[in-house]
């Protein structure tokens, strides 16, 4: 049986997101899950389109573990931007409804920033996708918020669930960037790392 193309890397995902875990496990490599806690308040000096990468690097810097030569720490952050306004995770149900009403019948940008850290240091990047929503009525928004509880998601929605099935007309860019981890970029970045000896 042949080894996966990224063998022998072992991955450490510092994220509580089950979606990122699912995506990373698709690379057929060992994935260890850990967590890191940072203040995600947007700094005034960081442009909105650079915020996701900034926070991904901040999360990698905050992780206090020790890496073996064949391990890669992966951190990520996703932001939703509409009219240059950042839509973070909603603070409550009313805020989630407000965000979805803003996204209704419009296009918005989703930026996912990623940081890979090895014993040799970090590398980071961001990927952008543009998501087009059809018009949503108040009943649809209420149903989604009440049934799918999107309070842990930037922009108050998950593209992989009901709202993605019913409201997303098209995506310019990678679906996985919107889901929370641009896998094509992660894969090529891992391939570019020096092979551990």
Short mmCIF file of the C-alpha atoms (twelve columns), coordinates in Angstrom:
data_MODEL
# 
_entry.id   MODEL 
# 
loop_
_atom_site.group_PDB 
_atom_site.id 
_atom_site.type_symbol 
_atom_site.label_atom_id 
_atom_site.label_alt_id 
_atom_site.label_comp_id 
_atom_site.label_asym_id 
_atom_site.label_seq_id 
_atom_site.Cartn_x 
_atom_site.Cartn_y 
_atom_site.Cartn_z 
_atom_site.pdbx_PDB_model_num 
ATOM 1   C CA . UNK A 1   0.000   0.000  0.000  1 
ATOM 2   C CA . UNK A 2   1.471   3.351  -0.984 1 
ATOM 3   C CA . UNK A 3   1.928   6.189  1.467  1 
ATOM 4   C CA . UNK A 4   -0.088  9.414  1.071  1 
ATOM 5   C CA . UNK A 5   1.753   12.156 -0.859 1 
ATOM 6   C CA . UNK A 6   2.363   14.245 2.286  1 
ATOM 7   C CA . UNK A 7   3.871   11.382 4.306  1 
ATOM 8   C CA . UNK A 8   5.569   11.577 6.846  1 
ATOM 9   C CA . UNK A 9   3.986   14.780 8.175  1 
ATOM 10  C CA . UNK A 10  1.867   14.593 11.303 1 
ATOM 11  C CA . UNK A 11  -0.606  17.437 11.741 1 
ATOM 12  C CA . UNK A 12  -1.725  19.279 14.859 1 
ATOM 13  C CA . UNK A 13  -4.899  21.301 14.390 1 
ATOM 14  C CA . UNK A 14  -5.350  24.043 16.973 1 
ATOM 15  C CA . UNK A 15  -9.053  24.617 16.441 1 
ATOM 16  C CA . UNK A 16  -12.351 23.700 18.051 1 
ATOM 17  C CA . UNK A 17  -14.042 23.608 14.643 1 
ATOM 18  C CA . UNK A 18  -15.374 20.143 13.726 1 
ATOM 19  C CA . UNK A 19  -15.522 21.318 10.102 1 
ATOM 20  C CA . UNK A 20  -11.785 22.070 9.963  1 
ATOM 21  C CA . UNK A 21  -11.069 18.747 11.631 1 
ATOM 22  C CA . UNK A 22  -13.154 16.911 9.027  1 
ATOM 23  C CA . UNK A 23  -11.404 18.684 6.163  1 
ATOM 24  C CA . UNK A 24  -7.887  18.145 7.463  1 
ATOM 25  C CA . UNK A 25  -8.513  14.447 8.073  1 
ATOM 26  C CA . UNK A 26  -9.215  14.187 4.345  1 
ATOM 27  C CA . UNK A 27  -5.457  14.464 3.694  1 
ATOM 28  C CA . UNK A 28  -4.985  10.895 5.015  1 
ATOM 29  C CA . UNK A 29  -2.434  11.987 7.616  1 
ATOM 30  C CA . UNK A 30  -2.493  11.662 11.407 1 
ATOM 31  C CA . UNK A 31  -4.305  14.666 12.903 1 
ATOM 32  C CA . UNK A 32  -4.055  15.611 16.567 1 
ATOM 33  C CA . UNK A 33  -6.574  18.116 17.896 1 
ATOM 34  C CA . UNK A 34  -5.635  20.789 20.398 1 
ATOM 35  C CA . UNK A 35  -6.924  24.218 21.284 1 
ATOM 36  C CA . UNK A 36  -5.662  27.739 21.663 1 
ATOM 37  C CA . UNK A 37  -7.402  30.757 23.134 1 
ATOM 38  C CA . UNK A 38  -6.710  34.266 21.844 1 
ATOM 39  C CA . UNK A 39  -8.481  37.598 21.857 1 
ATOM 40  C CA . UNK A 40  -10.095 37.843 18.408 1 
ATOM 41  C CA . UNK A 41  -10.987 41.524 18.687 1 
ATOM 42  C CA . UNK A 42  -9.970  43.102 15.352 1 
ATOM 43  C CA . UNK A 43  -6.940  45.388 15.891 1 
ATOM 44  C CA . UNK A 44  -7.409  48.877 14.487 1 
ATOM 45  C CA . UNK A 45  -4.124  48.736 12.538 1 
ATOM 46  C CA . UNK A 46  -4.941  45.545 10.586 1 
ATOM 47  C CA . UNK A 47  -6.927  45.987 7.329  1 
ATOM 48  C CA . UNK A 48  -10.148 43.961 7.258  1 
ATOM 49  C CA . UNK A 49  -8.999  41.758 4.377  1 
ATOM 50  C CA . UNK A 50  -5.832  40.851 6.326  1 
ATOM 51  C CA . UNK A 51  -7.585  40.134 9.617  1 
ATOM 52  C CA . UNK A 52  -8.094  36.382 9.087  1 
ATOM 53  C CA . UNK A 53  -4.411  35.757 8.362  1 
ATOM 54  C CA . UNK A 54  -3.410  38.014 11.271 1 
ATOM 55  C CA . UNK A 55  -5.558  35.985 13.675 1 
ATOM 56  C CA . UNK A 56  -4.316  32.661 12.295 1 
ATOM 57  C CA . UNK A 57  -0.719  33.757 12.978 1 
ATOM 58  C CA . UNK A 58  -1.725  35.028 16.410 1 
ATOM 59  C CA . UNK A 59  -3.222  31.636 17.248 1 
ATOM 60  C CA . UNK A 60  -0.061  29.847 16.106 1 
ATOM 61  C CA . UNK A 61  2.079   32.184 18.224 1 
ATOM 62  C CA . UNK A 62  -0.134  31.540 21.260 1 
ATOM 63  C CA . UNK A 63  0.197   27.748 21.093 1 
ATOM 64  C CA . UNK A 64  2.643   26.696 23.793 1 
ATOM 65  C CA . UNK A 65  3.323   23.101 22.783 1 
ATOM 66  C CA . UNK A 66  6.507   21.609 21.364 1 
ATOM 67  C CA . UNK A 67  6.732   20.380 17.786 1 
ATOM 68  C CA . UNK A 68  8.620   17.304 16.650 1 
ATOM 69  C CA . UNK A 69  10.543  17.581 13.341 1 
ATOM 70  C CA . UNK A 70  7.728   15.774 11.492 1 
ATOM 71  C CA . UNK A 71  4.850   17.778 12.988 1 
ATOM 72  C CA . UNK A 72  3.003   20.786 11.578 1 
ATOM 73  C CA . UNK A 73  0.811   23.007 13.692 1 
ATOM 74  C CA . UNK A 74  -2.130  24.376 11.693 1 
ATOM 75  C CA . UNK A 75  -4.208  27.340 12.825 1 
ATOM 76  C CA . UNK A 76  -6.895  29.182 10.884 1 
ATOM 77  C CA . UNK A 77  -9.449  31.948 11.082 1 
ATOM 78  C CA . UNK A 78  -12.325 32.913 8.816  1 
ATOM 79  C CA . UNK A 79  -13.867 36.345 8.365  1 
ATOM 80  C CA . UNK A 80  -16.903 37.442 6.401  1 
ATOM 81  C CA . UNK A 81  -16.800 40.871 4.767  1 
ATOM 82  C CA . UNK A 82  -19.667 42.822 3.274  1 
ATOM 83  C CA . UNK A 83  -19.161 46.432 2.179  1 
ATOM 84  C CA . UNK A 84  -15.802 46.327 4.012  1 
ATOM 85  C CA . UNK A 85  -17.629 45.570 7.274  1 
ATOM 86  C CA . UNK A 86  -16.437 42.497 9.169  1 
ATOM 87  C CA . UNK A 87  -19.160 40.090 10.270 1 
ATOM 88  C CA . UNK A 88  -17.696 38.114 13.157 1 
ATOM 89  C CA . UNK A 89  -19.494 35.429 15.137 1 
ATOM 90  C CA . UNK A 90  -22.913 36.756 16.186 1 
ATOM 91  C CA . UNK A 91  -23.312 37.651 19.847 1 
ATOM 92  C CA . UNK A 92  -26.892 36.355 20.043 1 
ATOM 93  C CA . UNK A 93  -29.860 35.189 17.985 1 
ATOM 94  C CA . UNK A 94  -30.915 38.725 17.088 1 
ATOM 95  C CA . UNK A 95  -27.414 39.496 15.839 1 
ATOM 96  C CA . UNK A 96  -27.420 36.311 13.735 1 
ATOM 97  C CA . UNK A 97  -30.699 37.342 12.125 1 
ATOM 98  C CA . UNK A 98  -29.315 40.827 11.459 1 
ATOM 99  C CA . UNK A 99  -26.245 39.397 9.712  1 
ATOM 100 C CA . UNK A 100 -28.246 37.051 7.512  1 
ATOM 101 C CA . UNK A 101 -30.554 39.904 6.526  1 
ATOM 102 C CA . UNK A 102 -27.462 41.869 5.467  1 
ATOM 103 C CA . UNK A 103 -26.220 38.944 3.346  1 
ATOM 104 C CA . UNK A 104 -29.603 38.352 1.698  1 
ATOM 105 C CA . UNK A 105 -29.647 38.953 -2.068 1 
ATOM 106 C CA . UNK A 106 -26.038 40.136 -2.093 1 
ATOM 107 C CA . UNK A 107 -22.474 38.970 -2.645 1 
ATOM 108 C CA . UNK A 108 -19.922 38.951 0.160  1 
ATOM 109 C CA . UNK A 109 -16.306 37.952 0.608  1 
ATOM 110 C CA . UNK A 110 -15.116 35.120 2.825  1 
ATOM 111 C CA . UNK A 111 -11.453 35.245 3.795  1 
ATOM 112 C CA . UNK A 112 -9.799  32.285 5.501  1 
ATOM 113 C CA . UNK A 113 -6.323  32.811 6.869  1 
ATOM 114 C CA . UNK A 114 -4.026  29.878 7.653  1 
ATOM 115 C CA . UNK A 115 -0.736  29.538 9.493  1 
ATOM 116 C CA . UNK A 116 1.498   26.456 9.304  1 
ATOM 117 C CA . UNK A 117 4.181   26.216 11.960 1 
ATOM 118 C CA . UNK A 118 7.048   23.708 12.035 1 
ATOM 119 C CA . UNK A 119 10.299  23.536 13.980 1 
ATOM 120 C CA . UNK A 120 11.729  25.804 11.279 1 
ATOM 121 C CA . UNK A 121 9.163   28.538 11.843 1 
ATOM 122 C CA . UNK A 122 5.788   29.718 10.504 1 
ATOM 123 C CA . UNK A 123 4.368   30.354 7.070  1 
ATOM 124 C CA . UNK A 124 0.983   31.960 6.499  1 
ATOM 125 C CA . UNK A 125 -1.433  32.884 3.732  1 
ATOM 126 C CA . UNK A 126 -5.068  33.772 3.100  1 
ATOM 127 C CA . UNK A 127 -7.568  32.676 0.490  1 
ATOM 128 C CA . UNK A 128 -10.661 34.586 -0.630 1 
ATOM 129 C CA . UNK A 129 -13.978 33.381 -2.011 1 
ATOM 130 C CA . UNK A 130 -16.978 35.441 -3.095 1 
ATOM 131 C CA . UNK A 131 -20.364 34.022 -2.105 1 
ATOM 132 C CA . UNK A 132 -23.633 35.039 -3.750 1 
ATOM 133 C CA . UNK A 133 -26.819 34.662 -1.699 1 
ATOM 134 C CA . UNK A 134 -30.317 34.698 -3.125 1 
ATOM 135 C CA . UNK A 135 -32.980 36.759 -1.328 1 
ATOM 136 C CA . UNK A 136 -33.953 35.332 2.046  1 
ATOM 137 C CA . UNK A 137 -37.246 36.109 3.732  1 
ATOM 138 C CA . UNK A 138 -37.677 36.638 7.464  1 
ATOM 139 C CA . UNK A 139 -39.222 33.198 8.002  1 
ATOM 140 C CA . UNK A 140 -36.263 31.446 6.349  1 
ATOM 141 C CA . UNK A 141 -33.786 33.422 8.428  1 
ATOM 142 C CA . UNK A 142 -35.710 32.671 11.621 1 
ATOM 143 C CA . UNK A 143 -35.905 28.962 10.781 1 
ATOM 144 C CA . UNK A 144 -32.197 28.697 10.066 1 
ATOM 145 C CA . UNK A 145 -31.113 30.517 13.214 1 
ATOM 146 C CA . UNK A 146 -33.491 28.566 15.442 1 
ATOM 147 C CA . UNK A 147 -32.785 25.128 13.964 1 
ATOM 148 C CA . UNK A 148 -29.087 25.342 13.129 1 
ATOM 149 C CA . UNK A 149 -27.745 27.636 15.883 1 
ATOM 150 C CA . UNK A 150 -25.044 29.417 13.828 1 
ATOM 151 C CA . UNK A 151 -23.711 31.489 16.737 1 
ATOM 152 C CA . UNK A 152 -20.261 29.896 16.438 1 
ATOM 153 C CA . UNK A 153 -19.848 30.849 12.779 1 
ATOM 154 C CA . UNK A 154 -18.501 34.012 11.192 1 
ATOM 155 C CA . UNK A 155 -21.280 35.758 9.319  1 
ATOM 156 C CA . UNK A 156 -23.844 33.590 11.151 1 
ATOM 157 C CA . UNK A 157 -23.884 30.772 8.615  1 
ATOM 158 C CA . UNK A 158 -22.231 27.535 7.620  1 
ATOM 159 C CA . UNK A 159 -22.027 26.927 3.877  1 
ATOM 160 C CA . UNK A 160 -22.070 23.176 4.458  1 
ATOM 161 C CA . UNK A 161 -25.524 23.133 6.085  1 
ATOM 162 C CA . UNK A 162 -29.138 24.155 5.340  1 
ATOM 163 C CA . UNK A 163 -28.409 27.754 4.397  1 
ATOM 164 C CA . UNK A 164 -25.749 26.615 1.942  1 
ATOM 165 C CA . UNK A 165 -28.113 24.129 0.338  1 
ATOM 166 C CA . UNK A 166 -30.916 26.646 -0.065 1 
ATOM 167 C CA . UNK A 167 -29.457 30.165 -0.302 1 
ATOM 168 C CA . UNK A 168 -26.038 30.055 -1.950 1 
ATOM 169 C CA . UNK A 169 -26.471 30.679 -5.670 1 
ATOM 170 C CA . UNK A 170 -22.799 30.473 -6.560 1 
ATOM 171 C CA . UNK A 171 -19.284 30.749 -5.202 1 
ATOM 172 C CA . UNK A 172 -16.313 32.342 -6.915 1 
ATOM 173 C CA . UNK A 173 -13.380 30.473 -5.403 1 
ATOM 174 C CA . UNK A 174 -13.075 27.415 -3.215 1 
ATOM 175 C CA . UNK A 175 -16.060 25.987 -1.342 1 
ATOM 176 C CA . UNK A 176 -13.613 24.842 1.345  1 
ATOM 177 C CA . UNK A 177 -12.358 28.383 1.889  1 
ATOM 178 C CA . UNK A 178 -15.927 29.303 2.804  1 
ATOM 179 C CA . UNK A 179 -16.221 26.200 4.974  1 
ATOM 180 C CA . UNK A 180 -13.166 27.299 6.948  1 
ATOM 181 C CA . UNK A 181 -10.015 25.790 5.444  1 
ATOM 182 C CA . UNK A 182 -8.776  26.318 1.844  1 
ATOM 183 C CA . UNK A 183 -7.600  22.757 1.349  1 
ATOM 184 C CA . UNK A 184 -5.927  23.310 -2.028 1 
ATOM 185 C CA . UNK A 185 -3.735  26.005 -0.462 1 
ATOM 186 C CA . UNK A 186 -3.071  23.948 2.672  1 
ATOM 187 C CA . UNK A 187 -2.002  20.964 0.586  1 
ATOM 188 C CA . UNK A 188 0.386   22.915 -1.632 1 
ATOM 189 C CA . UNK A 189 1.834   24.746 1.377  1 
ATOM 190 C CA . UNK A 190 2.479   21.425 3.132  1 
ATOM 191 C CA . UNK A 191 4.129   20.031 -0.001 1 
ATOM 192 C CA . UNK A 192 6.445   23.055 -0.103 1 
ATOM 193 C CA . UNK A 193 7.743   22.448 3.417  1 
ATOM 194 C CA . UNK A 194 11.220  20.913 3.735  1 
ATOM 195 C CA . UNK A 195 10.891  17.187 4.333  1 
ATOM 196 C CA . UNK A 196 11.870  16.320 7.915  1 
ATOM 197 C CA . UNK A 197 14.988  14.212 8.230  1 
# 
